[in-house]
Amino acid sequence: MGIILKKNVMIRIDGDIVEKVKEIGLNVSKVSENALKDMIICIQGSETLKKDEPRLDEDEKWGRPDLNRGPERPRLRA
């Protein structure tokens, strides 16, 4: 298996969505990467991505909680 080269990119996401993602604990990079892979497959077909690249099952597809979430914010009490 070859070396996987990752690149840093900057994207703009609505602030409300960012807050919800943090609450849920999704990994933004992994979710974005998987969504882009799915979009490429929809547009160009499955031959575009490597044939030997394993497909992710649903649990892995959306990533795991980000390990670098920062400090917990205090919650408002009702």
Secondary structure, 3 states (H helix, E strand, C coil): CCCCCCCCCCCCCCHHHHHHHHHHCCCHHHHHHHHHHHHHHHHHCHHHCCCCCCCCCHHHHCCCCCCCCCCCCCCCCC
